[in-house]
Amino acid sequence: MRIVDIREVTAPIASAIANAYIDFSKMTLSLVAVVTDVVRDGRPVVGYGFNSNGRYGQGGLIRERFAPRLMEADPKTLLNDQGDNLDPDRIWATLMKNEKPGGHGERSVAVGTIDMAVWDAVAKIAGKPLFRLLAERHGREADPRVFVYAAGGYYHPGKGVEQLRAEMRGYLDRGYNVVKMKIGNGLAEDRPRIEGVLKELDGKAQLAVDANGRLNLEDAIAYARMLRDYPLFWYEEAGDPLDYALQAALAEFYPGAMATGENLFSHQDARNLLRYGGMRPDRDWLQFDCALSYGLCEYERTLKVLQVAGWSPSRCIPHGGHQMSLNIAAGLGLGGNESYPDLFQPYGGFPDGVRVEDGHITMPELPGIGFDGKSALIKVMRALAE
């Protein structure tokens, strides 16, 4: 049993949308295929992975540094003790060989992308959905019902309050009961947008708002004073993700739930957030995204950090809107997952036929991460592998 090839392609997911910090007109991602010599149903087992939106494709790092390390390794060192499957932790250690500590930037995305593909292959070789494999490995009971919220509400040229309301109405019609919109361009612009959406929701769903790290402390506090008058689901990433002092100061002005973590890429960063960021385990939410932060192997270490700090994994709702995090949520008891009903296709969303009901989806019983159940996505993936 061995990995016979690792392939990567950098693909566009460009859109005219913008948040308060960046636009997505040049956005790309890396799609990776880890090809094995294991055969199931007459086809070689191939694991697939890709990185989340908001960080660009990592083709250079994958092709020049990380893929060669795996291909040069003794295949036996990448297997589990029984020799009947790949070992994700041993593969992760091989990927990170000769990497200095710290520097959790672009390389965390490259490794996270490959790690996703490895876990997909491992679960396929085992003949199980990844969420059930994870639950078994951790001695848990898998829960295939997962909370999801609809992320949207981006800034867009010519998009006014009425268009924003129509977008949110569409999410309600599709079964969501929590929706999210972007803020951060200024109180004068955002107040009517927020109030318009709340009027549209009319108590049928909750609203979360996301500043994407745009605000300084003064502006973050000004927003907090406005936002605390609204019944929001959370106030997300007000300031720079590494400005823990800013995050901690907000708790004095905003008694409601806050959320952050999508731009922290290691268990060490997660630990620092919990130590110094003033996050409150009884109400706040953590958004670490395995696809951007070295993958599931590192995410398991992050969950241990949370446990030591007295946090429940149910306070985690990852960023990214991908099926990998859905499997982690169902297998390891996270609080749910982000979703992008209309954006970043075909990579976002759920397998065909999966519907949102009362803000939840039910995981299908598909081997691996479940990419084979999403026809538009698996077509693109197989084109890379075959």
Secondary structure as UniProt FT lines:
FT   STRAND          3..12
FT   TURN            25..26
FT   STRAND          28..40
FT   TURN            41..42
FT   STRAND          43..50
FT   TURN            53..54
FT   HELIX           59..61
FT   HELIX           62..66
FT   HELIX           67..72
FT   HELIX           75..78
FT   TURN            81..82
FT   HELIX           88..95
FT   TURN            96..98
FT   HELIX           106..126
FT   HELIX           130..137
FT   TURN            138..139
FT   STRAND          145..151
FT   TURN            157..158
FT   HELIX           161..173
FT   TURN            174..175
FT   STRAND          178..182
FT   HELIX           187..201
FT   TURN            202..203
FT   STRAND          206..210
FT   TURN            212..213
FT   HELIX           217..227
FT   TURN            228..229
FT   STRAND          232..236
FT   TURN            241..242
FT   HELIX           244..250
FT   TURN            251..253
FT   STRAND          258..260
FT   TURN            262..263
FT   HELIX           267..276
FT   TURN            281..283
FT   STRAND          285..286
FT   TURN            290..294
FT   HELIX           296..308
FT   TURN            309..310
FT   HELIX           313..315
FT   HELIX           323..332
FT   STRAND          337..339
FT   TURN            345..347
FT   TURN            352..353
FT   TURN            358..359
FT   STRAND          360..362
FT   HELIX           371..373
FT   HELIX           375..385
//
